[in-house]
Amino acid sequence: MSRRVSELLLASVIAARATSYLFSKLILQGMGIFNLMAVRFLIAFALLAVLFFPRLRRVDRRTVLGGAVMGTLYFLTMAAELRGLQRVPTSTVSFLENTAIVWVPLISAALSRRAPEKKTILSAVLCLAGVGLLTLSSALGFGAGEAWCLAAALL
């Protein structure tokens, strides 16, 4: 794959993800969280089952178990994201969910039982301080919507 094609793919993924927040917020005005997730997951399952049907026949127990774990985590992530979208603006949801970039190396270090590098810790602290300064409102403080968004990022 050429660099240009990969950049175009990355840009399209970013655009699709950014617009999904807006569409989700609009759809949530007329549909419940779990109904929206059911529709999304069923459509995704149907499309992927058609595309990868030959491979589905050869799935072993370990793959099914791993898929169930990942599916459960994704379900919880989406539920937290959509709950956050009901309570705070889409820009806040996007901003807070992207703190996953900070959480992943820290959680990885905890799971591997190795201390993260000093620059990783410093970067995480600076990033979270910046998120706090940009997100926290002196009048409102840290609300339930923001907590749901951070839960989604952690998941």
Protein Blocks (a to p, Z undefined) as FASTA:
>chain_A
ZZklmmmmmmmmmmmmmmmmmmmmmmmmmocfklmmmmmmmmmmmmmmmmmmmmmmmpcf
klmmmmmmmmmmmmmmmmmmmmmmmmmcfklmmmmmmmmmmmmmmmmmmmnopacdfklm
mmmmmmmmmmmmmmpcfklopafklmmmmmmmmZZ
